[in-house]
Amino acid sequence: MGSIVLKKKITQPKLTNYVSWFEIPAVNFEQAVGFYNHIYSITMDKIFTNDYTMAFFPANGGIGGAVVAGPSSMPSDAGPLIYLNGGNDLNNILGKVVEAGGRIVMEKTLISDEAGYFAIFIDTEGNKLALHSEK
């Protein structure tokens, strides 16, 4: 006679952040790092390995990311769209995109009162990215 096996449902804890790390590909590494240093008014730490060069966004306890140059790091305006933090008002960062050599594809646009605003830009390497802010 067969036995009955009861399967216990395993529940996953709810995530608070669905992005844990991001990498922005670059061919002209110094130009790309200069672009992000300028629009965010930061200085990114850099590391150089045999195959890859990386510059890290300062992330004190938040989600981190890097600009990366190396094999298979090809900039693109197609594929996943990364939303970068636009701070209190994304216009403060978006206003620096063109002067840093990038291009604005979509100006600051209201999503909803609850969700805030977004804008889309192309960086100096040809990557399409977005900014998000509550105001």
C-alpha positions in Angstrom: 0.0 0.0 0.0 1.4 3.4 -1.0 2.0 6.1 1.5 0.7 9.7 1.2 3.4 12.3 1.0 2.3 15.8 2.0 4.3 18.6 0.4 5.0 21.6 2.6 4.7 24.9 0.8 7.9 26.8 1.1 7.4 30.5 1.1 10.0 33.0 0.0 10.4 36.1 2.1 9.2 39.3 0.4 12.1 41.2 -1.1 12.4 44.9 -0.5 14.8 45.5 -3.4 14.7 43.6 -6.6 18.0 45.0 -7.9 21.1 43.8 -6.0 23.8 45.0 -8.3 24.1 46.7 -11.7 26.9 47.1 -14.3 26.9 49.7 -17.0 29.1 48.6 -19.9 31.7 51.0 -21.4 34.2 50.9 -24.3 35.7 54.3 -23.5 36.1 53.7 -19.8 37.5 57.1 -18.8 34.8 59.0 -20.7 32.0 56.9 -19.2 33.4 57.3 -15.6 33.7 61.0 -16.2 30.1 61.2 -17.4 28.7 59.6 -14.2 31.2 61.4 -11.9 29.9 64.7 -13.5 26.1 64.0 -13.4 26.2 62.7 -9.8 29.0 65.0 -8.6 31.0 61.9 -7.2 34.4 60.4 -7.6 34.2 56.7 -8.4 36.9 54.3 -7.1 38.5 52.3 -9.9 40.1 48.9 -10.1 42.0 47.4 -13.0 42.4 43.6 -13.5 43.8 41.6 -16.4 40.5 41.6 -18.4 38.2 44.1 -16.8 38.3 47.7 -15.6 35.6 48.8 -13.1 34.6 52.0 -11.4 32.2 51.7 -8.5 29.3 54.0 -7.6 29.6 54.9 -3.9 26.8 53.0 -2.2 26.7 53.4 1.6 24.4 50.5 2.5 22.3 50.8 -0.7 22.4 49.0 -4.0 25.7 49.2 -5.7 26.9 49.1 -9.2 29.8 49.9 -11.5 30.9 51.1 -14.9 32.7 48.1 -16.5 35.0 47.8 -19.5 36.3 44.5 -20.8 35.3 41.5 -22.8 31.5 41.2 -23.4 30.9 44.7 -21.9 29.2 46.2 -24.9 27.1 49.3 -24.5 23.6 49.2 -26.0 20.4 51.1 -26.1 18.4 47.9 -26.3 17.7 45.4 -23.6 16.9 45.9 -19.9 16.4 49.4 -18.7 18.1 50.3 -15.4 16.5 53.1 -13.3 19.1 55.0 -11.4 18.2 57.0 -8.3 17.3 60.6 -9.3 17.5 61.9 -5.7 14.9 64.3 -4.4 14.3 65.8 -7.9 15.7 64.0 -10.9 16.0 67.3 -12.8 19.1 68.0 -10.7 20.9 65.1 -12.3 19.1 65.2 -15.7 20.2 68.8 -16.1 23.8 67.6 -16.2 23.4 64.8 -18.8 23.8 67.0 -21.9 26.8 69.0 -20.5 28.5 65.7 -19.7 28.1 64.4 -23.2 24.9 62.4 -23.0 21.5 62.8 -24.6 18.0 63.1 -23.1 15.5 60.8 -24.8 12.5 61.5 -22.5 12.3 64.6 -20.2 11.0 64.3 -16.6 7.6 62.6 -16.8 5.0 62.0 -14.1 4.2 58.3 -13.6 1.6 59.0 -10.9 1.4 60.9 -7.6 2.3 57.8 -5.7 5.0 56.5 -8.0 6.8 59.8 -8.8 8.7 60.8 -11.9 11.1 59.3 -14.5 13.3 60.4 -17.4 15.3 58.5 -19.9 18.8 59.3 -21.3 21.6 57.9 -23.4 25.0 58.1 -21.7 28.3 58.8 -23.5 28.8 55.1 -24.3 25.3 54.7 -26.0 23.6 53.0 -23.0 20.0 53.8 -22.5 19.2 54.4 -18.8 16.5 56.0 -16.7 16.3 58.2 -13.6 13.5 58.0 -11.0 12.6 60.3 -8.2 9.5 60.8 -6.0 9.3 64.5 -6.9 
